[in-house]
Amino acid sequence: MGHILHDWDLAEKKLLLGKAFDALPKGGAVVVYDAVIDDDRRENAFGLMMSLNMLIETAGGFDYTGEDCQAWMREIGFSQTRVEPLVGPDSMVIGLK
């Protein structure tokens, strides 16, 4: 899911992750990438500004930290999660079923 989750409110984010979980076979993975905000909310200025932009442009969208996304994934049932930085302001959050 590339630059998808930040468009939606929390309930819809979890719904989309849940649908991905349900569609995956055991051992499958979901990869979410966005301008993931660092957990301390101090370094990824682009992610913070993108979150503000999403709050202005959408009904409930917002950017999130890696830990936020991992917590949602674990709540849904993903057994393993991790955050990997990408080039630029994006990072990916990986969840394994």
Secondary structure, DSSP 8 states (H G I E B T S, - for coil): -BS-GGGS-HHHHHHHHHHHHHHS-TT-EEEEEE--B-TTSSS-HHHHHHHHHHHHHSSS----BHHHHHHHHHHHT-SEEEEEE-STT-EEEEEE-
